[in-house]
């Protein structure tokens, strides 16, 4: 008879661990079911906690686990994020900037405006087809105080303090969702006769048993990587950044605008992220150590912040781009940095945690005999996802004309995935289409590719495809409609800071 | 035209305000804030809803005065179309508003454009020794009572929200010339949800006296039919239908 899966043990208490715990607890209704979810975290291992940007998917995740949006925003010092702005990525000139907004182009999926924009563009692609760049330029919020929780007038995710986010998830998971919390240090992992994990040996408590284990131990990947010996697949030849220098900078005054987008500013050997929370900015330089020294990188960061290099107290985080060959092995799944990490561009880290944890919550089989089937599917899906993310991140680099050695190295054919090279060959003569993205687990849709390709001045020759522009009337109508929506929303929406300030005393209603 | 401004000592000293209802002021409103204790009486004349306050996002209760962002009940003259005037309207040209110096504080305001203001003949707000006249004392007492009723209404609304009893409605107003307008942001009580409340909650609602205002609000929706007729008789514009649907 097959052994049932009732006791799930999560190791590691960062955002990945607690988000997984909360999603599992919510799905399994712990308080009224036989299922048990235990999270073990060590008090002496700090979480990496740099990932401060989320995708819009986080709204649904938070709603699903039952967190009030007002509480989340207040307790995580969070702010709204409406997309990414790339500065200096194409050629580094003064006017070199473009947006990848979260809202899709007008009529996206029903009517493709990109051929019409290519034919006669007067302004940037993103601004022509989407109202959100204007909202970002003006530091406006994506919603008003009268909008419901998790509902916006423009699509949005968040910028958040990852440490505070973990704390909120922890409190909620323990107090409201019935997750068992153990503070102890993992000393050893014992395998069963089939090569799965049988027990964990903790420093204080001794042996802990479990039916299924979730590895959220960060880069260390103690369960999946070390104990189960699933190899790491390096992607450094493709994504060369390997170091991040992170700092926290206070606002100059309480009225300084809070940007509602992540700024990604290209530098000689990488790029700087600039994220505005309610109480501070989180800034970091992610670079390839092969192309700059630690001292030079620190100087670059200091120059960006506008302070002397001696005044910068940056935290250095080393990483190697890549992921585990498998993400689910036997009775163990890796979620978060233990599964892999590429680089912070486009903030995919937390999104992958959400997707993996939700998959697990929905698909964890009832007994161990079914584990191999689900594991196989999960591994196939996630491998595809990672490949797609690598393609999309790489896209930002291969289109650049910057001439520093790092940027030249990042756009060589040898470093570019074959699938991306093929896509780019096609897109020289046709804009990205939904048919280019046919996998059921696409991570970045055609819209994202459109924003980056045409933001980076990619040329698509449509001379042989005039028929793609056969309904100019409809295109004009949609371009005008975009301007109308833009005019209405820029009038109607409050500034990001003003709305966040108001949330201290008022809040979004649940309905 | 309404220009509400805090009633400062200087204004109190300079202004004389005629007594009686400010019919012109009433006709300039498209909705009136009401409190739960008024629901039963107000439901005899107006459809009642909850809306979100645009300043802080919290819910308040209103009597809807027009279906086309206008006012069908008041035209500047004494009205025969209503049996009850909401307290907030009866106080005009005075109203409660935020203090510009401290937005968290409420102060008595006055509509300086009101026809009731008359520097020569109206009744004074301050006596010659700068003390408040009986009129001003009464106004302040009334506002104090209105404020307390609004606080009680906030508790009432919070209880409804807690029990997930509020639901959003959309009013699609079609006119016979083919045009239509959609009124959004109106909330009412979800009757189905109300009926399925656990007995403990029902008893709590009974003890707190919440059922009369709840029933009054539900019944008040029939006033929309009366408004449709009023458009035909008073404005000679024909509304062919009003479709109310849950959002």
Interface residues (C-beta under 8 A of the other chain):
Chain A: X144 X145 X146 X147 X502 X505 X506 X507 X508 X509 X510 X511
Chain B: X52 X53 X54 X55 X56 X57 X58 X59 X104 X161 X164 X166 X167 X168 X185 X187
